[in-house]
Amino acid sequence: MSKNVLITGAAGGIGSAIALRFIESGFDVYSLDLCSKELGEKFHNIYCDVTSKDNLYKVKEELKEIKFDHIITLAGRALEDEWKNFDAINFDS
């Protein structure tokens, strides 16, 4: 049975270093990123803007048959005004 990890931002510096460690440990790495990277046959580039719900739903449908052992989120950004009132953010939901 294959081991799989999904990493948002895996084409970047920290992301690709983490991806390489997983590949060295026998994982297939699925990268959601706006950029692509070549890290071998166990690295799967998937173009995705993780700030777009439409993009995320599309990728979710494409990858629905894959069981992920780990999901690591390195990419993304706060939505406009989301972090302006840090005290009011509910981290429990």
Long-range contacts (C-beta under 8 A, 24 or more apart in sequence): 2-28, 3-27, 3-28, 3-69, 4-28, 4-29, 4-30, 4-66, 4-67, 4-68, 4-69, 5-29, 5-30, 5-68, 5-69, 5-70, 5-71, 5-72, 6-30, 6-32, 6-63, 6-68, 6-70, 6-71, 6-72, 7-31, 7-32, 7-71, 7-72, 7-73, 7-74, 8-32, 8-33, 8-48, 8-50, 8-72, 8-73, 8-74, 8-75, 8-76, 9-33, 9-50, 9-73, 9-74, 9-75, 9-76, 10-37, 10-43, 10-74, 11-35, 11-36, 11-37, 11-45, 12-74, 12-75, 14-74, 15-74, 15-75, 18-72, 18-74, 19-43, 22-70, 27-69, 27-70, 30-63, 30-66, 30-68, 32-59, 32-75, 33-75, 34-75, 50-75, 50-76, 51-76, 51-77, 51-79
